[in-house]
Amino acid sequence: HSNSDTFESYLLEHKKMSGVYWAATALDLLGSLHLLDKEEIIAFVLSCYHPDVGAFGGNYNQDPHLLYTLSALQILALFHALDRLPSPSLTLSYITSLQTPSGAFLGSPDSNSTDTRYSYAAILSLHLLSALPAPAPTP
């Protein structure tokens, strides 16, 4: 049982989505994913969805961000529940809207800094959504 009124919980509240992803992945690697309540986790993930933009926040009532959107997609994929994503096309639009003219990605529309982890998150998210273009043929 955790106390959500602790100082530490306030510091980590916005990172819950990523924490759930890492914990679930660790359990999956140990062959113990079945110990988690799949429906409870999927419900948590979907409760962090912002239907106005198609992206996910790091926790309830947190602003959407590319990194948490990736974690949410990874969790849904881990539980074979990507089909529960409310609007894959809107999520795809959110991700692609974060690409800058240089090709790099922003973490959120409110940001103006790029980072390689955002590019990684965008590419992996696009892959999970089956939205990456086919590679060019090798000559």
VMD Tcl script that builds the backbone (N, CA, C; Angstrom):
set m [mol new atoms 417]
animate dup $m
set s [atomselect $m all]
$s set {name element resname resid chain x y z} {
  {N N HIS 1 A 0.845 -1.191 0.000}
  {CA C HIS 1 A 0.000 0.000 0.000}
  {C C HIS 1 A 0.881 1.241 0.000}
  {N N SER 2 A 0.588 2.191 -0.855}
  {CA C SER 2 A 1.392 3.401 -0.919}
  {C C SER 2 A 0.590 4.592 -0.420}
  {N N ASN 3 A 1.281 5.547 0.107}
  {CA C ASN 3 A 0.649 6.766 0.583}
  {C C ASN 3 A 0.850 7.838 -0.475}
  {N N SER 4 A -0.244 8.264 -1.088}
  {CA C SER 4 A -0.134 9.240 -2.173}
  {C C SER 4 A 0.023 10.667 -1.649}
  {N N ASP 5 A 0.049 10.828 -0.327}
  {CA C ASP 5 A 0.216 12.160 0.251}
  {C C ASP 5 A 1.654 12.448 0.679}
  {N N THR 6 A 2.581 11.572 0.328}
  {CA C THR 6 A 3.962 11.798 0.721}
  {C C THR 6 A 4.641 12.758 -0.254}
  {N N PHE 7 A 5.680 13.389 0.219}
  {CA C PHE 7 A 6.466 14.292 -0.614}
  {C C PHE 7 A 6.994 13.553 -1.847}
  {N N GLU 8 A 7.472 12.327 -1.638}
  {CA C GLU 8 A 8.022 11.539 -2.742}
  {C C GLU 8 A 6.973 11.248 -3.808}
  {N N SER 9 A 5.735 10.990 -3.368}
  {CA C SER 9 A 4.701 10.683 -4.364}
  {C C SER 9 A 4.402 11.897 -5.239}
  {N N TYR 10 A 4.474 13.081 -4.675}
  {CA C TYR 10 A 4.271 14.289 -5.485}
  {C C TYR 10 A 5.411 14.481 -6.479}
  {N N LEU 11 A 6.619 14.120 -6.075}
  {CA C LEU 11 A 7.762 14.266 -6.978}
  {C C LEU 11 A 7.711 13.274 -8.140}
  {N N LEU 12 A 7.113 12.122 -7.908}
  {CA C LEU 12 A 7.109 11.069 -8.926}
  {C C LEU 12 A 5.765 10.889 -9.626}
  {N N GLU 13 A 4.755 11.619 -9.195}
  {CA C GLU 13 A 3.414 11.453 -9.719}
  {C C GLU 13 A 3.359 11.496 -11.248}
  {N N HIS 14 A 4.092 12.415 -11.852}
  {CA C HIS 14 A 4.036 12.590 -13.304}
  {C C HIS 14 A 4.756 11.485 -14.064}
  {N N LYS 15 A 5.468 10.605 -13.366}
  {CA C LYS 15 A 6.222 9.546 -14.037}
  {C C LYS 15 A 5.570 8.176 -13.908}
  {N N LYS 16 A 4.347 8.122 -13.431}
  {CA C LYS 16 A 3.715 6.837 -13.164}
  {C C LYS 16 A 3.625 5.952 -14.409}
  {N N MET 17 A 3.266 6.535 -15.552}
  {CA C MET 17 A 3.119 5.747 -16.776}
  {C C MET 17 A 4.418 5.020 -17.110}
  {N N SER 18 A 5.533 5.724 -17.038}
  {CA C SER 18 A 6.820 5.095 -17.338}
  {C C SER 18 A 7.157 4.033 -16.298}
  {N N GLY 19 A 6.835 4.303 -15.037}
  {CA C GLY 19 A 7.087 3.321 -13.977}
  {C C GLY 19 A 6.301 2.041 -14.198}
  {N N VAL 20 A 5.051 2.184 -14.602}
  {CA C VAL 20 A 4.229 1.004 -14.889}
  {C C VAL 20 A 4.835 0.231 -16.057}
  {N N TYR 21 A 5.285 0.943 -17.084}
  {CA C TYR 21 A 5.906 0.255 -18.230}
  {C C TYR 21 A 7.138 -0.538 -17.788}
  {N N TRP 22 A 8.036 0.104 -17.055}
  {CA C TRP 22 A 9.270 -0.582 -16.656}
  {C C TRP 22 A 8.994 -1.754 -15.723}
  {N N ALA 23 A 8.060 -1.606 -14.799}
  {CA C ALA 23 A 7.722 -2.701 -13.886}
  {C C ALA 23 A 7.096 -3.871 -14.649}
  {N N ALA 24 A 6.167 -3.561 -15.550}
  {CA C ALA 24 A 5.517 -4.623 -16.328}
  {C C ALA 24 A 6.517 -5.331 -17.237}
  {N N THR 25 A 7.416 -4.576 -17.830}
  {CA C THR 25 A 8.426 -5.180 -18.700}
  {C C THR 25 A 9.356 -6.087 -17.901}
  {N N ALA 26 A 9.760 -5.639 -16.718}
  {CA C ALA 26 A 10.620 -6.474 -15.866}
  {C C ALA 26 A 9.903 -7.776 -15.505}
  {N N LEU 27 A 8.643 -7.676 -15.128}
  {CA C LEU 27 A 7.892 -8.890 -14.805}
  {C C LEU 27 A 7.732 -9.789 -16.021}
  {N N ASP 28 A 7.526 -9.204 -17.188}
  {CA C ASP 28 A 7.411 -9.999 -18.405}
  {C C ASP 28 A 8.709 -10.745 -18.686}
  {N N LEU 29 A 9.837 -10.064 -18.514}
  {CA C LEU 29 A 11.137 -10.717 -18.733}
  {C C LEU 29 A 11.361 -11.862 -17.757}
  {N N LEU 30 A 10.769 -11.755 -16.582}
  {CA C LEU 30 A 10.887 -12.807 -15.570}
  {C C LEU 30 A 9.809 -13.876 -15.725}
  {N N GLY 31 A 8.989 -13.753 -16.760}
  {CA C GLY 31 A 7.912 -14.710 -16.978}
  {C C GLY 31 A 6.780 -14.567 -15.978}
  {N N SER 32 A 6.611 -13.381 -15.420}
  {CA C SER 32 A 5.615 -13.185 -14.364}
  {C C SER 32 A 4.607 -12.081 -14.670}
  {N N LEU 33 A 4.437 -11.739 -15.926}
  {CA C LEU 33 A 3.493 -10.683 -16.287}
  {C C LEU 33 A 2.079 -11.028 -15.813}
  {N N HIS 34 A 1.783 -12.316 -15.731}
  {CA C HIS 34 A 0.461 -12.761 -15.306}
  {C C HIS 34 A 0.116 -12.346 -13.873}
  {N N LEU 35 A 1.119 -11.935 -13.105}
  {CA C LEU 35 A 0.870 -11.498 -11.728}
  {C C LEU 35 A 0.179 -10.136 -11.661}
  {N N LEU 36 A 0.222 -9.400 -12.761}
  {CA C LEU 36 A -0.413 -8.083 -12.806}
  {C C LEU 36 A -1.860 -8.211 -13.266}
  {N N ASP 37 A -2.694 -7.305 -12.807}
  {CA C ASP 37 A -4.083 -7.246 -13.242}
  {C C ASP 37 A -4.137 -6.486 -14.560}
  {N N LYS 38 A -4.183 -7.238 -15.642}
  {CA C LYS 38 A -4.153 -6.661 -16.987}
  {C C LYS 38 A -5.214 -5.583 -17.172}
  {N N GLU 39 A -6.434 -5.854 -16.800}
  {CA C GLU 39 A -7.518 -4.896 -17.019}
  {C C GLU 39 A -7.340 -3.636 -16.184}
  {N N GLU 40 A -6.822 -3.772 -14.986}
  {CA C GLU 40 A -6.581 -2.596 -14.139}
  {C C GLU 40 A -5.500 -1.706 -14.750}
  {N N ILE 41 A -4.460 -2.333 -15.283}
  {CA C ILE 41 A -3.383 -1.558 -15.896}
  {C C ILE 41 A -3.858 -0.888 -17.185}
  {N N ILE 42 A -4.585 -1.606 -18.003}
  {CA C ILE 42 A -5.114 -1.008 -19.231}
  {C C ILE 42 A -6.055 0.146 -18.891}
  {N N ALA 43 A -6.870 -0.028 -17.854}
  {CA C ALA 43 A -7.778 1.055 -17.428}
  {C C ALA 43 A -6.977 2.277 -16.984}
  {N N PHE 44 A -5.881 2.053 -16.254}
  {CA C PHE 44 A -5.039 3.179 -15.846}
  {C C PHE 44 A -4.482 3.883 -17.084}
  {N N VAL 45 A -3.926 3.112 -18.009}
  {CA C VAL 45 A -3.347 3.699 -19.221}
  {C C VAL 45 A -4.384 4.545 -19.957}
  {N N LEU 46 A -5.548 3.988 -20.162}
  {CA C LEU 46 A -6.582 4.702 -20.915}
  {C C LEU 46 A -7.106 5.923 -20.152}
  {N N SER 47 A -6.996 5.904 -18.823}
  {CA C SER 47 A -7.432 7.068 -18.039}
  {C C SER 47 A -6.482 8.249 -18.201}
  {N N CYS 48 A -5.304 7.996 -18.724}
  {CA C CYS 48 A -4.309 9.056 -18.949}
  {C C CYS 48 A -4.352 9.590 -20.381}
  {N N TYR 49 A -5.291 9.091 -21.166}
  {CA C TYR 49 A -5.429 9.482 -22.572}
  {C C TYR 49 A -6.125 10.836 -22.671}
  {N N HIS 50 A -5.622 11.662 -23.569}
  {CA C HIS 50 A -6.219 12.966 -23.850}
  {C C HIS 50 A -6.914 12.878 -25.211}
  {N N PRO 51 A -8.242 12.675 -25.210}
  {CA C PRO 51 A -8.943 12.479 -26.488}
  {C C PRO 51 A -8.930 13.702 -27.406}
  {N N ASP 52 A -8.621 14.859 -26.844}
  {CA C ASP 52 A -8.574 16.060 -27.679}
  {C C ASP 52 A -7.343 16.081 -28.580}
  {N N VAL 53 A -6.261 15.407 -28.177}
  {CA C VAL 53 A -5.039 15.398 -28.984}
  {C C VAL 53 A -4.557 13.998 -29.352}
  {N N GLY 54 A -5.074 12.961 -28.673}
  {CA C GLY 54 A -4.681 11.590 -29.003}
  {C C GLY 54 A -3.415 11.122 -28.327}
  {N N ALA 55 A -2.990 11.807 -27.269}
  {CA C ALA 55 A -1.743 11.467 -26.592}
  {C C ALA 55 A -2.008 11.141 -25.120}
  {N N PHE 56 A -0.964 10.702 -24.426}
  {CA C PHE 56 A -1.080 10.286 -23.041}
  {C C PHE 56 A -0.217 11.148 -22.130}
  {N N GLY 57 A -0.739 11.372 -20.935}
  {CA C GLY 57 A 0.047 12.009 -19.882}
  {C C GLY 57 A 0.713 10.946 -19.038}
  {N N GLY 58 A 1.580 11.370 -18.137}
  {CA C GLY 58 A 2.302 10.440 -17.276}
  {C C GLY 58 A 1.475 9.904 -16.131}
  {N N ASN 59 A 0.298 10.475 -15.902}
  {CA C ASN 59 A -0.594 10.057 -14.832}
  {C C ASN 59 A -1.937 10.739 -15.080}
  {N N TYR 60 A -2.908 10.470 -14.229}
  {CA C TYR 60 A -4.199 11.141 -14.335}
  {C C TYR 60 A -3.981 12.645 -14.311}
  {N N ASN 61 A -4.696 13.349 -15.121}
  {CA C ASN 61 A -4.673 14.818 -15.139}
  {C C ASN 61 A -3.294 15.424 -15.391}
  {N N GLN 62 A -2.419 14.697 -16.036}
  {CA C GLN 62 A -1.105 15.232 -16.411}
  {C C GLN 62 A -1.144 15.570 -17.902}
  {N N ASP 63 A -0.390 16.596 -18.274}
  {CA C ASP 63 A -0.356 17.003 -19.677}
  {C C ASP 63 A 0.201 15.895 -20.568}
  {N N PRO 64 A -0.284 15.813 -21.799}
  {CA C PRO 64 A 0.237 14.806 -22.722}
  {C C PRO 64 A 1.685 15.106 -23.111}
  {N N HIS 65 A 2.424 14.047 -23.377}
  {CA C HIS 65 A 3.829 14.169 -23.745}
  {C C HIS 65 A 4.205 12.949 -24.573}
  {N N LEU 66 A 5.142 13.123 -25.471}
  {CA C LEU 66 A 5.574 12.040 -26.349}
  {C C LEU 66 A 6.135 10.851 -25.571}
  {N N LEU 67 A 6.942 11.098 -24.540}
  {CA C LEU 67 A 7.544 9.986 -23.800}
  {C C LEU 67 A 6.492 9.130 -23.107}
  {N N TYR 68 A 5.463 9.773 -22.541}
  {CA C TYR 68 A 4.411 9.007 -21.873}
  {C C TYR 68 A 3.486 8.347 -22.879}
  {N N THR 69 A 3.348 8.954 -24.041}
  {CA C THR 69 A 2.588 8.319 -25.105}
  {C C THR 69 A 3.290 7.029 -25.534}
  {N N LEU 70 A 4.608 7.075 -25.672}
  {CA C LEU 70 A 5.346 5.850 -25.994}
  {C C LEU 70 A 5.157 4.809 -24.903}
  {N N SER 71 A 5.316 5.189 -23.641}
  {CA C SER 71 A 5.149 4.216 -22.554}
  {C C SER 71 A 3.752 3.600 -22.590}
  {N N ALA 72 A 2.731 4.421 -22.837}
  {CA C ALA 72 A 1.361 3.910 -22.910}
  {C C ALA 72 A 1.215 2.905 -24.059}
  {N N LEU 73 A 1.755 3.242 -25.207}
  {CA C LEU 73 A 1.683 2.321 -26.346}
  {C C LEU 73 A 2.433 1.029 -26.052}
  {N N GLN 74 A 3.578 1.129 -25.395}
  {CA C GLN 74 A 4.343 -0.067 -25.049}
  {C C GLN 74 A 3.568 -0.953 -24.073}
  {N N ILE 75 A 2.905 -0.338 -23.105}
  {CA C ILE 75 A 2.104 -1.117 -22.151}
  {C C ILE 75 A 0.963 -1.810 -22.882}
  {N N LEU 76 A 0.262 -1.076 -23.724}
  {CA C LEU 76 A -0.833 -1.690 -24.485}
  {C C LEU 76 A -0.309 -2.830 -25.352}
  {N N ALA 77 A 0.842 -2.644 -25.979}
  {CA C ALA 77 A 1.425 -3.707 -26.808}
  {C C ALA 77 A 1.807 -4.917 -25.953}
  {N N LEU 78 A 2.381 -4.661 -24.794}
  {CA C LEU 78 A 2.798 -5.744 -23.896}
  {C C LEU 78 A 1.613 -6.619 -23.500}
  {N N PHE 79 A 0.459 -5.985 -23.315}
  {CA C PHE 79 A -0.751 -6.713 -22.937}
  {C C PHE 79 A -1.627 -7.060 -24.142}
  {N N HIS 80 A -1.067 -6.952 -25.347}
  {CA C HIS 80 A -1.792 -7.277 -26.584}
  {C C HIS 80 A -3.118 -6.511 -26.642}
  {N N ALA 81 A -3.041 -5.206 -26.327}
  {CA C ALA 81 A -4.259 -4.399 -26.261}
  {C C ALA 81 A -4.159 -3.112 -27.073}
  {N N LEU 82 A -3.293 -3.091 -28.073}
  {CA C LEU 82 A -3.210 -1.886 -28.911}
  {C C LEU 82 A -4.533 -1.578 -29.602}
  {N N ASP 83 A -5.353 -2.603 -29.786}
  {CA C ASP 83 A -6.655 -2.386 -30.405}
  {C C ASP 83 A -7.604 -1.591 -29.497}
  {N N ARG 84 A -7.206 -1.369 -28.248}
  {CA C ARG 84 A -8.027 -0.583 -27.312}
  {C C ARG 84 A -7.658 0.901 -27.343}
  {N N LEU 85 A -6.650 1.248 -28.131}
  {CA C LEU 85 A -6.278 2.650 -28.295}
  {C C LEU 85 A -7.474 3.372 -28.909}
  {N N PRO 86 A -7.988 4.419 -28.237}
  {CA C PRO 86 A -9.218 5.058 -28.717}
  {C C PRO 86 A -9.164 5.583 -30.152}
  {N N SER 87 A -8.082 6.223 -30.535}
  {CA C SER 87 A -8.005 6.777 -31.891}
  {C C SER 87 A -6.569 6.705 -32.399}
  {N N PRO 88 A -6.196 5.568 -32.976}
  {CA C PRO 88 A -4.828 5.446 -33.490}
  {C C PRO 88 A -4.460 6.563 -34.466}
  {N N SER 89 A -5.406 6.993 -35.303}
  {CA C SER 89 A -5.088 8.045 -36.270}
  {C C SER 89 A -4.819 9.379 -35.580}
  {N N LEU 90 A -5.531 9.677 -34.510}
  {CA C LEU 90 A -5.282 10.909 -33.766}
  {C C LEU 90 A -3.939 10.829 -33.038}
  {N N THR 91 A -3.621 9.659 -32.490}
  {CA C THR 91 A -2.316 9.472 -31.838}
  {C C THR 91 A -1.206 9.641 -32.868}
  {N N LEU 92 A -1.383 9.087 -34.030}
  {CA C LEU 92 A -0.410 9.239 -35.118}
  {C C LEU 92 A -0.254 10.711 -35.486}
  {N N SER 93 A -1.347 11.434 -35.577}
  {CA C SER 93 A -1.279 12.871 -35.896}
  {C C SER 93 A -0.533 13.644 -34.819}
  {N N TYR 94 A -0.772 13.294 -33.545}
  {CA C TYR 94 A -0.065 13.957 -32.447}
  {C C TYR 94 A 1.442 13.754 -32.596}
  {N N ILE 95 A 1.838 12.524 -32.823}
  {CA C ILE 95 A 3.266 12.205 -32.921}
  {C C ILE 95 A 3.900 12.938 -34.095}
  {N N THR 96 A 3.285 12.859 -35.249}
  {CA C THR 96 A 3.881 13.486 -36.429}
  {C C THR 96 A 3.882 15.009 -36.330}
  {N N SER 97 A 2.939 15.564 -35.558}
  {CA C SER 97 A 2.910 17.023 -35.389}
  {C C SER 97 A 4.108 17.536 -34.591}
  {N N LEU 98 A 4.772 16.647 -33.892}
  {CA C LEU 98 A 5.923 17.033 -33.073}
  {C C LEU 98 A 7.236 17.051 -33.859}
  {N N GLN 99 A 7.197 16.625 -35.105}
  {CA C GLN 99 A 8.412 16.642 -35.918}
  {C C GLN 99 A 8.708 18.062 -36.384}
  {N N THR 100 A 9.956 18.451 -36.237}
  {CA C THR 100 A 10.395 19.792 -36.635}
  {C C THR 100 A 10.883 19.759 -38.078}
  {N N PRO 101 A 11.070 20.910 -38.708}
  {CA C PRO 101 A 11.586 20.936 -40.089}
  {C C PRO 101 A 12.948 20.240 -40.241}
  {N N SER 102 A 13.720 20.186 -39.166}
  {CA C SER 102 A 15.024 19.521 -39.240}
  {C C SER 102 A 14.901 18.003 -39.225}
  {N N GLY 103 A 13.697 17.500 -38.901}
  {CA C GLY 103 A 13.479 16.058 -38.806}
  {C C GLY 103 A 13.477 15.558 -37.378}
  {N N ALA 104 A 13.969 16.347 -36.448}
  {CA C ALA 104 A 13.985 15.966 -35.036}
  {C C ALA 104 A 12.567 16.092 -34.472}
  {N N PHE 105 A 12.374 15.644 -33.239}
  {CA C PHE 105 A 11.057 15.687 -32.609}
  {C C PHE 105 A 11.103 16.454 -31.302}
  {N N LEU 106 A 9.980 17.099 -31.009}
  {CA C LEU 106 A 9.762 17.756 -29.727}
  {C C LEU 106 A 9.086 16.757 -28.796}
  {N N GLY 107 A 9.166 17.004 -27.499}
  {CA C GLY 107 A 8.486 16.133 -26.549}
  {C C GLY 107 A 7.010 16.471 -26.413}
  {N N SER 108 A 6.682 17.728 -26.636}
  {CA C SER 108 A 5.292 18.175 -26.565}
  {C C SER 108 A 5.147 19.441 -27.412}
  {N N PRO 109 A 3.936 19.779 -27.776}
  {CA C PRO 109 A 3.747 20.988 -28.593}
  {C C PRO 109 A 4.182 22.273 -27.886}
  {N N ASP 110 A 4.192 22.256 -26.567}
  {CA C ASP 110 A 4.572 23.438 -25.793}
  {C C ASP 110 A 6.082 23.607 -25.654}
  {N N SER 111 A 6.819 22.628 -26.090}
  {CA C SER 111 A 8.276 22.651 -25.958}
  {C C SER 111 A 8.906 23.190 -27.235}
  {N N ASN 112 A 10.081 23.725 -27.113}
  {CA C ASN 112 A 10.805 24.124 -28.324}
  {C C ASN 112 A 12.208 23.538 -28.333}
  {N N SER 113 A 12.400 22.466 -27.535}
  {CA C SER 113 A 13.705 21.807 -27.548}
  {C C SER 113 A 13.556 20.381 -28.075}
  {N N THR 114 A 14.517 19.997 -28.885}
  {CA C THR 114 A 14.545 18.644 -29.432}
  {C C THR 114 A 15.545 17.818 -28.630}
  {N N ASP 115 A 15.413 16.526 -28.744}
  {CA C ASP 115 A 16.260 15.612 -27.985}
  {C C ASP 115 A 16.241 14.277 -28.718}
  {N N THR 116 A 17.346 13.571 -28.730}
  {CA C THR 116 A 17.376 12.290 -29.437}
  {C C THR 116 A 16.390 11.292 -28.835}
  {N N ARG 117 A 16.128 11.387 -27.524}
  {CA C ARG 117 A 15.170 10.439 -26.940}
  {C C ARG 117 A 13.772 10.689 -27.498}
  {N N TYR 118 A 13.457 11.933 -27.877}
  {CA C TYR 118 A 12.155 12.209 -28.480}
  {C C TYR 118 A 12.079 11.591 -29.877}
  {N N SER 119 A 13.167 11.657 -30.609}
  {CA C SER 119 A 13.184 11.021 -31.939}
  {C C SER 119 A 13.013 9.514 -31.801}
  {N N TYR 120 A 13.718 8.926 -30.837}
  {CA C TYR 120 A 13.577 7.485 -30.572}
  {C C TYR 120 A 12.133 7.156 -30.208}
  {N N ALA 121 A 11.555 7.946 -29.291}
  {CA C ALA 121 A 10.181 7.700 -28.848}
  {C C ALA 121 A 9.204 7.811 -30.014}
  {N N ALA 122 A 9.410 8.781 -30.872}
  {CA C ALA 122 A 8.524 8.958 -32.022}
  {C C ALA 122 A 8.631 7.780 -32.977}
  {N N ILE 123 A 9.842 7.374 -33.289}
  {CA C ILE 123 A 10.031 6.265 -34.238}
  {C C ILE 123 A 9.471 4.962 -33.679}
  {N N LEU 124 A 9.734 4.682 -32.398}
  {CA C LEU 124 A 9.200 3.458 -31.801}
  {C C LEU 124 A 7.677 3.515 -31.726}
  {N N SER 125 A 7.126 4.676 -31.395}
  {CA C SER 125 A 5.666 4.824 -31.368}
  {C C SER 125 A 5.067 4.578 -32.750}
  {N N LEU 126 A 5.683 5.153 -33.770}
  {CA C LEU 126 A 5.207 4.942 -35.139}
  {C C LEU 126 A 5.278 3.462 -35.520}
  {N N HIS 127 A 6.339 2.800 -35.084}
  {CA C HIS 127 A 6.466 1.364 -35.342}
  {C C HIS 127 A 5.324 0.599 -34.666}
  {N N LEU 128 A 5.059 0.917 -33.389}
  {CA C LEU 128 A 3.994 0.224 -32.665}
  {C C LEU 128 A 2.631 0.462 -33.313}
  {N N LEU 129 A 2.478 1.608 -33.939}
  {CA C LEU 129 A 1.225 1.921 -34.641}
  {C C LEU 129 A 1.227 1.421 -36.095}
  {N N SER 130 A 2.286 0.700 -36.474}
  {CA C SER 130 A 2.449 0.190 -37.851}
  {C C SER 130 A 2.374 1.320 -38.853}
  {N N ALA 131 A 3.015 2.440 -38.518}
  {CA C ALA 131 A 2.930 3.631 -39.370}
  {C C ALA 131 A 4.263 4.058 -39.960}
  {N N LEU 132 A 5.277 3.232 -39.839}
  {CA C LEU 132 A 6.560 3.591 -40.465}
  {C C LEU 132 A 6.513 3.213 -41.942}
  {N N PRO 133 A 7.076 4.055 -42.779}
  {CA C PRO 133 A 7.104 3.697 -44.206}
  {C C PRO 133 A 8.023 2.492 -44.428}
  {N N ALA 134 A 7.757 1.782 -45.478}
  {CA C ALA 134 A 8.603 0.637 -45.819}
  {C C ALA 134 A 9.989 1.151 -46.199}
  {N N PRO 135 A 11.018 0.398 -45.853}
  {CA C PRO 135 A 12.367 0.837 -46.227}
  {C C PRO 135 A 12.535 0.861 -47.741}
  {N N ALA 136 A 13.363 1.762 -48.183}
  {CA C ALA 136 A 13.653 1.846 -49.619}
  {C C ALA 136 A 14.395 0.590 -50.056}
  {N N PRO 137 A 14.118 0.118 -51.244}
  {CA C PRO 137 A 14.833 -1.080 -51.726}
  {C C PRO 137 A 16.336 -0.801 -51.873}
  {N N THR 138 A 17.101 -1.793 -51.559}
  {CA C THR 138 A 18.558 -1.683 -51.703}
  {C C THR 138 A 18.910 -1.915 -53.158}
  {N N PRO 139 A 19.751 -1.013 -53.729}
  {CA C PRO 139 A 20.097 -1.191 -55.157}
  {C C PRO 139 A 20.911 -2.433 -55.392}
}
mol reanalyze $m
mol bondsrecalc $m
mol representation Tube
mol addrep $m
